[in-house]
């Protein structure tokens, strides 16, 4: 089971950080888009290693045996 959460961190000077945890590939951008639009200007986006992983389950097939 994949636990996905969206963490919103508000700094003492008002900066906002949105972190999509448990998402892979472009799903993280889709999950946080509504928050980015509601909160306004996006300063910087940092893509975590999970972004570059495939989202779909791999189909493995064993030949021989």
Secondary structure, DSSP 4 states (H G I P E B T S, - for coil): ----EEEEEE-TTS-EEEEEES--TTHHHHHHHHHHHHH---------GGGGS--SPPP------
